């Protein structure tokens, strides 16, 4: 229950909550928070996977090669819809831990005095903040089960905007966590956080693009 209380405090008083978590919580608590932050959305995605297949919208208005690629990718995702959330758990855990490691190395290089277990604990709680969007994910899953493609497309835009806002908020909290945990300036904390996050985003996008290209080539 204390994880739920910590999540509420992160939403209400995030900076105070981070300092309290850093001082009072254990590494195990942070790892549990990180695990919940990736497994609960994956469980919702598994429920949404029970919905019917829906081809991408407006394929006729796209260039032929783009339309073909979009259709192949959508069918591939549907064929592997129950496996992809499991892969997503592993990938998310690796990315969060890798980001924590890079932040730790950069912060220590910039003169910080904190330790990696303490930062990993804070990173787990920052990741837990993503569960704020879980109710929206449940509604999106329900729309997928109903096969309401038009309503799903409109609601999906809201889900995307909330995801972007949460991503930016989590990065701001990571900056504050790194600043306080390593006792460095805000500027150095920004440098420690933004660099690794940028590398992770570029790698993730590269993997997605590579996967789409390989899928199209394999289908052809």
ChimeraX commands (.cxc) that place a marker at each C-alpha (Angstrom):
marker #1 position 0.00,0.00,0.00 radius 0.5
marker #1 position 2.89,2.38,0.60 radius 0.5
marker #1 position 3.63,2.32,-3.15 radius 0.5
marker #1 position 0.17,3.73,-3.83 radius 0.5
marker #1 position 0.71,6.37,-1.12 radius 0.5
marker #1 position 4.08,7.27,-2.65 radius 0.5
marker #1 position 2.48,7.55,-6.09 radius 0.5
marker #1 position -0.17,9.92,-4.72 radius 0.5
marker #1 position 2.55,12.02,-3.07 radius 0.5
marker #1 position 4.53,12.11,-6.33 radius 0.5
marker #1 position 1.48,13.57,-8.04 radius 0.5
marker #1 position 0.61,16.02,-5.24 radius 0.5
marker #1 position 4.08,17.12,-4.05 radius 0.5
marker #1 position 6.63,15.59,-6.44 radius 0.5
marker #1 position 9.80,17.32,-5.24 radius 0.5
marker #1 position 9.10,16.69,-1.56 radius 0.5
marker #1 position 8.10,13.11,-2.34 radius 0.5
marker #1 position 11.37,12.46,-4.19 radius 0.5
marker #1 position 13.40,13.64,-1.21 radius 0.5
marker #1 position 11.34,11.47,1.14 radius 0.5
marker #1 position 11.73,8.43,-1.12 radius 0.5
marker #1 position 15.47,8.99,-1.39 radius 0.5
marker #1 position 15.80,9.11,2.39 radius 0.5
marker #1 position 13.34,6.44,3.53 radius 0.5
marker #1 position 12.74,3.86,0.79 radius 0.5
marker #1 position 14.93,0.89,-0.07 radius 0.5
marker #1 position 16.30,-0.23,-3.42 radius 0.5
marker #1 position 13.87,-3.16,-3.34 radius 0.5
marker #1 position 10.95,-0.72,-3.17 radius 0.5
marker #1 position 12.21,1.12,-6.23 radius 0.5
marker #1 position 12.64,-2.12,-8.18 radius 0.5
marker #1 position 9.10,-3.19,-7.28 radius 0.5
marker #1 position 7.82,0.21,-8.44 radius 0.5
marker #1 position 9.73,-0.14,-11.72 radius 0.5
marker #1 position 8.36,-3.65,-12.27 radius 0.5
marker #1 position 4.78,-2.52,-11.69 radius 0.5
marker #1 position 5.25,0.45,-14.01 radius 0.5
marker #1 position 5.98,-1.86,-16.96 radius 0.5
marker #1 position 3.90,-4.96,-16.15 radius 0.5
marker #1 position 0.52,-3.31,-15.49 radius 0.5
marker #1 position 0.40,-1.48,-18.87 radius 0.5
marker #1 position 1.51,-4.75,-20.53 radius 0.5
marker #1 position -1.38,-6.57,-18.85 radius 0.5
marker #1 position -3.81,-3.97,-20.21 radius 0.5
marker #1 position -2.24,-4.39,-23.67 radius 0.5
marker #1 position -2.84,-8.15,-23.44 radius 0.5
marker #1 position -6.53,-7.47,-22.78 radius 0.5
marker #1 position -6.69,-5.05,-25.72 radius 0.5
marker #1 position -5.12,-7.73,-27.94 radius 0.5
marker #1 position -8.37,-9.72,-27.68 radius 0.5
marker #1 position -10.03,-7.15,-29.97 radius 0.5
marker #1 position -10.61,-7.75,-33.70 radius 0.5
marker #1 position -8.16,-6.80,-36.42 radius 0.5
marker #1 position -8.63,-3.34,-37.91 radius 0.5
marker #1 position -6.62,-2.29,-40.99 radius 0.5
marker #1 position -4.95,1.13,-40.89 radius 0.5
marker #1 position -7.28,4.00,-41.73 radius 0.5
marker #1 position -7.06,6.00,-44.98 radius 0.5
marker #1 position -4.81,3.53,-46.79 radius 0.5
marker #1 position -6.25,4.68,-50.11 radius 0.5
marker #1 position -4.94,8.21,-49.65 radius 0.5
marker #1 position -1.35,7.05,-49.07 radius 0.5
marker #1 position 1.29,6.33,-51.73 radius 0.5
marker #1 position 1.21,2.69,-52.76 radius 0.5
marker #1 position 4.51,1.71,-51.13 radius 0.5
marker #1 position 3.62,3.51,-47.88 radius 0.5
marker #1 position 0.15,1.94,-47.85 radius 0.5
marker #1 position 1.63,-1.49,-48.43 radius 0.5
marker #1 position 4.15,-1.03,-45.65 radius 0.5
marker #1 position 1.49,0.24,-43.23 radius 0.5
marker #1 position -0.80,-2.70,-44.00 radius 0.5
marker #1 position 2.00,-5.26,-43.63 radius 0.5
marker #1 position 3.14,-3.70,-40.36 radius 0.5
marker #1 position -0.42,-3.63,-38.96 radius 0.5
marker #1 position -0.94,-7.30,-39.84 radius 0.5
marker #1 position 2.42,-8.25,-38.32 radius 0.5
marker #1 position 1.57,-6.40,-35.10 radius 0.5
marker #1 position -1.81,-8.16,-34.95 radius 0.5
marker #1 position -0.23,-11.58,-35.50 radius 0.5
marker #1 position 2.20,-10.98,-32.62 radius 0.5
marker #1 position -0.14,-8.92,-30.43 radius 0.5
marker #1 position 0.09,-11.25,-27.43 radius 0.5
marker #1 position 3.88,-11.53,-27.55 radius 0.5
marker #1 position 4.73,-7.87,-28.09 radius 0.5
marker #1 position 3.65,-6.71,-24.58 radius 0.5
marker #1 position 5.98,-9.35,-23.09 radius 0.5
marker #1 position 8.85,-8.05,-25.21 radius 0.5
marker #1 position 7.82,-4.56,-24.17 radius 0.5
marker #1 position 8.32,-5.45,-20.50 radius 0.5
marker #1 position 11.87,-6.65,-21.11 radius 0.5
marker #1 position 12.76,-3.72,-23.37 radius 0.5
marker #1 position 11.30,-1.14,-20.97 radius 0.5
marker #1 position 13.18,-2.59,-18.01 radius 0.5
marker #1 position 16.45,-2.58,-19.96 radius 0.5
marker #1 position 15.92,1.01,-21.15 radius 0.5
marker #1 position 15.08,2.33,-17.66 radius 0.5
marker #1 position 18.07,0.57,-16.06 radius 0.5
marker #1 position 20.38,1.67,-18.90 radius 0.5
marker #1 position 19.20,5.26,-18.52 radius 0.5
marker #1 position 19.84,5.09,-14.77 radius 0.5
marker #1 position 23.35,3.74,-15.37 radius 0.5
marker #1 position 24.20,6.47,-17.86 radius 0.5
marker #1 position 22.80,9.19,-15.59 radius 0.5
marker #1 position 24.88,7.82,-12.71 radius 0.5
marker #1 position 28.10,7.77,-14.76 radius 0.5
marker #1 position 27.59,11.30,-16.10 radius 0.5
marker #1 position 26.54,12.72,-12.72 radius 0.5
marker #1 position 29.59,11.22,-11.00 radius 0.5
marker #1 position 31.80,12.51,-13.80 radius 0.5
marker #1 position 30.36,15.98,-13.21 radius 0.5
marker #1 position 31.30,15.84,-9.51 radius 0.5
marker #1 position 28.25,14.16,-7.98 radius 0.5
marker #1 position 28.52,12.20,-4.74 radius 0.5
marker #1 position 25.48,9.90,-4.90 radius 0.5
marker #1 position 25.42,6.13,-5.43 radius 0.5
marker #1 position 23.80,4.03,-8.15 radius 0.5
marker #1 position 21.39,2.01,-5.92 radius 0.5
marker #1 position 19.91,5.26,-4.62 radius 0.5
marker #1 position 19.39,6.59,-8.13 radius 0.5
marker #1 position 17.95,3.27,-9.34 radius 0.5
marker #1 position 15.41,3.48,-6.51 radius 0.5
marker #1 position 14.39,6.99,-7.56 radius 0.5
marker #1 position 14.20,5.98,-11.23 radius 0.5
marker #1 position 11.83,3.17,-10.29 radius 0.5
marker #1 position 9.50,5.61,-8.58 radius 0.5
marker #1 position 9.67,8.08,-11.47 radius 0.5
marker #1 position 8.71,5.21,-13.79 radius 0.5
marker #1 position 5.81,4.39,-11.45 radius 0.5
marker #1 position 4.37,7.82,-12.21 radius 0.5
marker #1 position 3.47,6.49,-15.66 radius 0.5
marker #1 position 0.63,4.52,-14.05 radius 0.5
marker #1 position -1.30,7.79,-13.87 radius 0.5
marker #1 position -2.23,7.11,-17.52 radius 0.5
marker #1 position -3.43,3.57,-16.77 radius 0.5
marker #1 position -7.15,4.52,-16.64 radius 0.5
marker #1 position -6.84,5.97,-20.15 radius 0.5
marker #1 position -5.16,2.76,-21.30 radius 0.5
marker #1 position -8.09,0.77,-19.86 radius 0.5
marker #1 position -10.59,2.89,-21.80 radius 0.5
marker #1 position -8.51,2.48,-24.97 radius 0.5
marker #1 position -8.45,-1.31,-24.44 radius 0.5
marker #1 position -12.23,-1.34,-24.01 radius 0.5
marker #1 position -12.66,0.55,-27.30 radius 0.5
marker #1 position -10.39,-1.98,-29.03 radius 0.5
marker #1 position -12.48,-4.85,-27.67 radius 0.5
marker #1 position -15.62,-3.16,-28.95 radius 0.5
marker #1 position -14.09,-2.68,-32.40 radius 0.5
marker #1 position -15.00,1.03,-32.32 radius 0.5
marker #1 position -12.25,2.14,-34.69 radius 0.5
marker #1 position -13.40,5.75,-35.11 radius 0.5
marker #1 position -13.77,6.35,-31.38 radius 0.5
marker #1 position -10.51,4.50,-30.77 radius 0.5
marker #1 position -8.64,6.71,-33.25 radius 0.5
marker #1 position -9.96,9.89,-31.62 radius 0.5
marker #1 position -9.28,8.65,-28.10 radius 0.5
marker #1 position -5.85,7.42,-29.17 radius 0.5
marker #1 position -4.83,11.00,-29.91 radius 0.5
marker #1 position -5.65,11.96,-26.32 radius 0.5
marker #1 position -3.69,8.95,-25.04 radius 0.5
marker #1 position -0.72,10.03,-27.17 radius 0.5
marker #1 position -0.81,13.58,-25.82 radius 0.5
marker #1 position -0.97,12.33,-22.24 radius 0.5
marker #1 position 1.94,9.97,-22.92 radius 0.5
marker #1 position 4.08,12.85,-24.23 radius 0.5
marker #1 position 3.16,15.04,-21.23 radius 0.5
marker #1 position 4.04,12.21,-18.82 radius 0.5
marker #1 position 7.34,11.61,-20.59 radius 0.5
marker #1 position 8.32,15.27,-20.22 radius 0.5
marker #1 position 7.18,15.33,-16.58 radius 0.5
marker #1 position 9.15,12.17,-15.78 radius 0.5
marker #1 position 12.27,13.70,-17.30 radius 0.5
marker #1 position 11.80,16.84,-15.22 radius 0.5
marker #1 position 11.53,14.67,-12.11 radius 0.5
marker #1 position 14.65,12.76,-13.12 radius 0.5
marker #1 position 16.52,16.05,-13.30 radius 0.5
marker #1 position 15.35,17.00,-9.82 radius 0.5
marker #1 position 16.14,13.52,-8.49 radius 0.5
marker #1 position 19.67,13.58,-9.96 radius 0.5
marker #1 position 20.27,17.10,-8.65 radius 0.5
marker #1 position 19.31,16.25,-5.07 radius 0.5
marker #1 position 20.73,12.73,-4.96 radius 0.5
marker #1 position 24.15,13.70,-6.34 radius 0.5
marker #1 position 24.21,17.20,-4.81 radius 0.5
marker #1 position 25.00,18.87,-8.14 radius 0.5
marker #1 position 23.64,21.98,-9.84 radius 0.5
marker #1 position 20.46,21.93,-11.89 radius 0.5
marker #1 position 22.47,22.57,-15.05 radius 0.5
marker #1 position 24.67,19.53,-14.43 radius 0.5
marker #1 position 21.62,17.44,-13.58 radius 0.5
marker #1 position 20.01,18.43,-16.89 radius 0.5
marker #1 position 23.17,17.43,-18.73 radius 0.5
marker #1 position 23.23,14.08,-16.88 radius 0.5
marker #1 position 19.58,13.30,-17.70 radius 0.5
marker #1 position 19.02,14.74,-21.18 radius 0.5
marker #1 position 22.05,13.04,-22.73 radius 0.5
marker #1 position 21.12,9.44,-21.80 radius 0.5
marker #1 position 17.43,10.00,-22.56 radius 0.5
marker #1 position 18.34,11.32,-26.02 radius 0.5
marker #1 position 20.52,8.29,-26.69 radius 0.5
marker #1 position 17.74,5.93,-25.57 radius 0.5
marker #1 position 15.17,7.68,-27.80 radius 0.5
marker #1 position 17.45,7.52,-30.84 radius 0.5
marker #1 position 18.17,3.82,-30.25 radius 0.5
marker #1 position 14.48,3.03,-29.77 radius 0.5
marker #1 position 13.49,4.86,-32.96 radius 0.5
marker #1 position 16.29,3.14,-34.88 radius 0.5
marker #1 position 15.09,-0.28,-33.67 radius 0.5
marker #1 position 11.49,0.51,-34.64 radius 0.5
marker #1 position 12.47,1.68,-38.12 radius 0.5
marker #1 position 14.75,-1.34,-38.60 radius 0.5
marker #1 position 11.96,-3.68,-37.51 radius 0.5
marker #1 position 9.50,-2.13,-39.98 radius 0.5
marker #1 position 12.00,-2.38,-42.85 radius 0.5
marker #1 position 12.86,-6.00,-42.06 radius 0.5
marker #1 position 9.16,-6.87,-41.84 radius 0.5
marker #1 position 8.42,-5.35,-45.24 radius 0.5
marker #1 position 11.41,-7.08,-46.82 radius 0.5
marker #1 position 10.44,-10.42,-45.30 radius 0.5
marker #1 position 6.86,-10.11,-46.56 radius 0.5
marker #1 position 8.01,-9.24,-50.07 radius 0.5
marker link #1:1,2 radius 0.2
marker link #1:2,3 radius 0.2
marker link #1:3,4 radius 0.2
marker link #1:4,5 radius 0.2
marker link #1:5,6 radius 0.2
marker link #1:6,7 radius 0.2
marker link #1:7,8 radius 0.2
marker link #1:8,9 radius 0.2
marker link #1:9,10 radius 0.2
marker link #1:10,11 radius 0.2
marker link #1:11,12 radius 0.2
marker link #1:12,13 radius 0.2
marker link #1:13,14 radius 0.2
marker link #1:14,15 radius 0.2
marker link #1:15,16 radius 0.2
marker link #1:16,17 radius 0.2
marker link #1:17,18 radius 0.2
marker link #1:18,19 radius 0.2
marker link #1:19,20 radius 0.2
marker link #1:20,21 radius 0.2
marker link #1:21,22 radius 0.2
marker link #1:22,23 radius 0.2
marker link #1:23,24 radius 0.2
marker link #1:24,25 radius 0.2
marker link #1:25,26 radius 0.2
marker link #1:26,27 radius 0.2
marker link #1:27,28 radius 0.2
marker link #1:28,29 radius 0.2
marker link #1:29,30 radius 0.2
marker link #1:30,31 radius 0.2
marker link #1:31,32 radius 0.2
marker link #1:32,33 radius 0.2
marker link #1:33,34 radius 0.2
marker link #1:34,35 radius 0.2
marker link #1:35,36 radius 0.2
marker link #1:36,37 radius 0.2
marker link #1:37,38 radius 0.2
marker link #1:38,39 radius 0.2
marker link #1:39,40 radius 0.2
marker link #1:40,41 radius 0.2
marker link #1:41,42 radius 0.2
marker link #1:42,43 radius 0.2
marker link #1:43,44 radius 0.2
marker link #1:44,45 radius 0.2
marker link #1:45,46 radius 0.2
marker link #1:46,47 radius 0.2
marker link #1:47,48 radius 0.2
marker link #1:48,49 radius 0.2
marker link #1:49,50 radius 0.2
marker link #1:50,51 radius 0.2
marker link #1:51,52 radius 0.2
marker link #1:52,53 radius 0.2
marker link #1:53,54 radius 0.2
marker link #1:54,55 radius 0.2
marker link #1:55,56 radius 0.2
marker link #1:56,57 radius 0.2
marker link #1:57,58 radius 0.2
marker link #1:58,59 radius 0.2
marker link #1:59,60 radius 0.2
marker link #1:60,61 radius 0.2
marker link #1:61,62 radius 0.2
marker link #1:62,63 radius 0.2
marker link #1:63,64 radius 0.2
marker link #1:64,65 radius 0.2
marker link #1:65,66 radius 0.2
marker link #1:66,67 radius 0.2
marker link #1:67,68 radius 0.2
marker link #1:68,69 radius 0.2
marker link #1:69,70 radius 0.2
marker link #1:70,71 radius 0.2
marker link #1:71,72 radius 0.2
marker link #1:72,73 radius 0.2
marker link #1:73,74 radius 0.2
marker link #1:74,75 radius 0.2
marker link #1:75,76 radius 0.2
marker link #1:76,77 radius 0.2
marker link #1:77,78 radius 0.2
marker link #1:78,79 radius 0.2
marker link #1:79,80 radius 0.2
marker link #1:80,81 radius 0.2
marker link #1:81,82 radius 0.2
marker link #1:82,83 radius 0.2
marker link #1:83,84 radius 0.2
marker link #1:84,85 radius 0.2
marker link #1:85,86 radius 0.2
marker link #1:86,87 radius 0.2
marker link #1:87,88 radius 0.2
marker link #1:88,89 radius 0.2
marker link #1:89,90 radius 0.2
marker link #1:90,91 radius 0.2
marker link #1:91,92 radius 0.2
marker link #1:92,93 radius 0.2
marker link #1:93,94 radius 0.2
marker link #1:94,95 radius 0.2
marker link #1:95,96 radius 0.2
marker link #1:96,97 radius 0.2
marker link #1:97,98 radius 0.2
marker link #1:98,99 radius 0.2
marker link #1:99,100 radius 0.2
marker link #1:100,101 radius 0.2
marker link #1:101,102 radius 0.2
marker link #1:102,103 radius 0.2
marker link #1:103,104 radius 0.2
marker link #1:104,105 radius 0.2
marker link #1:105,106 radius 0.2
marker link #1:106,107 radius 0.2
marker link #1:107,108 radius 0.2
marker link #1:108,109 radius 0.2
marker link #1:109,110 radius 0.2
marker link #1:110,111 radius 0.2
marker link #1:111,112 radius 0.2
marker link #1:112,113 radius 0.2
marker link #1:113,114 radius 0.2
marker link #1:114,115 radius 0.2
marker link #1:115,116 radius 0.2
marker link #1:116,117 radius 0.2
marker link #1:117,118 radius 0.2
marker link #1:118,119 radius 0.2
marker link #1:119,120 radius 0.2
marker link #1:120,121 radius 0.2
marker link #1:121,122 radius 0.2
marker link #1:122,123 radius 0.2
marker link #1:123,124 radius 0.2
marker link #1:124,125 radius 0.2
marker link #1:125,126 radius 0.2
marker link #1:126,127 radius 0.2
marker link #1:127,128 radius 0.2
marker link #1:128,129 radius 0.2
marker link #1:129,130 radius 0.2
marker link #1:130,131 radius 0.2
marker link #1:131,132 radius 0.2
marker link #1:132,133 radius 0.2
marker link #1:133,134 radius 0.2
marker link #1:134,135 radius 0.2
marker link #1:135,136 radius 0.2
marker link #1:136,137 radius 0.2
marker link #1:137,138 radius 0.2
marker link #1:138,139 radius 0.2
marker link #1:139,140 radius 0.2
marker link #1:140,141 radius 0.2
marker link #1:141,142 radius 0.2
marker link #1:142,143 radius 0.2
marker link #1:143,144 radius 0.2
marker link #1:144,145 radius 0.2
marker link #1:145,146 radius 0.2
marker link #1:146,147 radius 0.2
marker link #1:147,148 radius 0.2
marker link #1:148,149 radius 0.2
marker link #1:149,150 radius 0.2
marker link #1:150,151 radius 0.2
marker link #1:151,152 radius 0.2
marker link #1:152,153 radius 0.2
marker link #1:153,154 radius 0.2
marker link #1:154,155 radius 0.2
marker link #1:155,156 radius 0.2
marker link #1:156,157 radius 0.2
marker link #1:157,158 radius 0.2
marker link #1:158,159 radius 0.2
marker link #1:159,160 radius 0.2
marker link #1:160,161 radius 0.2
marker link #1:161,162 radius 0.2
marker link #1:162,163 radius 0.2
marker link #1:163,164 radius 0.2
marker link #1:164,165 radius 0.2
marker link #1:165,166 radius 0.2
marker link #1:166,167 radius 0.2
marker link #1:167,168 radius 0.2
marker link #1:168,169 radius 0.2
marker link #1:169,170 radius 0.2
marker link #1:170,171 radius 0.2
marker link #1:171,172 radius 0.2
marker link #1:172,173 radius 0.2
marker link #1:173,174 radius 0.2
marker link #1:174,175 radius 0.2
marker link #1:175,176 radius 0.2
marker link #1:176,177 radius 0.2
marker link #1:177,178 radius 0.2
marker link #1:178,179 radius 0.2
marker link #1:179,180 radius 0.2
marker link #1:180,181 radius 0.2
marker link #1:181,182 radius 0.2
marker link #1:182,183 radius 0.2
marker link #1:183,184 radius 0.2
marker link #1:184,185 radius 0.2
marker link #1:185,186 radius 0.2
marker link #1:186,187 radius 0.2
marker link #1:187,188 radius 0.2
marker link #1:188,189 radius 0.2
marker link #1:189,190 radius 0.2
marker link #1:190,191 radius 0.2
marker link #1:191,192 radius 0.2
marker link #1:192,193 radius 0.2
marker link #1:193,194 radius 0.2
marker link #1:194,195 radius 0.2
marker link #1:195,196 radius 0.2
marker link #1:196,197 radius 0.2
marker link #1:197,198 radius 0.2
marker link #1:198,199 radius 0.2
marker link #1:199,200 radius 0.2
marker link #1:200,201 radius 0.2
marker link #1:201,202 radius 0.2
marker link #1:202,203 radius 0.2
marker link #1:203,204 radius 0.2
marker link #1:204,205 radius 0.2
marker link #1:205,206 radius 0.2
marker link #1:206,207 radius 0.2
marker link #1:207,208 radius 0.2
marker link #1:208,209 radius 0.2
marker link #1:209,210 radius 0.2
marker link #1:210,211 radius 0.2
marker link #1:211,212 radius 0.2
marker link #1:212,213 radius 0.2
marker link #1:213,214 radius 0.2
marker link #1:214,215 radius 0.2
marker link #1:215,216 radius 0.2
marker link #1:216,217 radius 0.2
marker link #1:217,218 radius 0.2
marker link #1:218,219 radius 0.2
marker link #1:219,220 radius 0.2
view
